[in-house]
């Protein structure tokens, strides 16, 4: 496992693992939940770089944690 700087951008998979968004049947990470929340909540604004990959900063991750808590 690669150890990143705590201020580095994180991929959608890393964020889903932080939020414990794991499908109980398959045991795989559910990244589609985060993409759905992006459509529903305008406060979620990931950085989209080349290749249309989503990268999340600490501020956005905090918003995602709050949304999960409230839901």
N, C-alpha and C positions, 0 to 999 in steps of 0.2 A: 504494500500500500504506500502510495506517495504522500508524504507529509507536506502540506502547503502552509504558507503564511496565513495566519488567521484573518488577515485583511484581503486575501486574494479572492477573486471571483470564483464561484462554485458552479459546477454544472447542474443541470436539472436532476440528474441521478443522485448526485451528492446531497442536494437539498431534500429530495424525497427520502433518502436514508436518514438525514437529520430529523425529519419530521415523522419518521417511522411510518411512512406510507407504503406498507408492504401488503400485497395481496395474500390473504390467509390461505387460500386454496393452492396457489402455485408457489408462494414464497418469493415471488419476484417483486421488484420495486415498481410501484404504480406512479409513473410520471404523468400519466394522463390526467390525474387529479389536479396537479399544479397547472397544467395547460387549461383545464376547464376553469379553474379559479381565475386565471388571467383574463378570461372572457367575461366573467361575472363581476370581478372587482377591479376597478380601474386604478386602484392604488398599487397594484403589482405591475412593475415596469422593469422587466429584465433587460439587460444589455444584449443586443443581438448583433454578433459580429459576422465575419465571413462564414459562409456555409449555413447560415440561418440557425446557428446553435445559440441556445439561451444560456446566459451567464448571470448569476445573481450575486449582488453585493450584500453586505451584512444588514443594511437597512431594509432591503426587500425581504430577506430571510426573516427578519423580525416581524414584518407585516404578515408574512405567511404563517408564522407561529401563532400570531394573534388570531388570524382567521380560523385556523384549525381549532384553537382553544374555544372560540366563540361558537363554532359549529358543533 
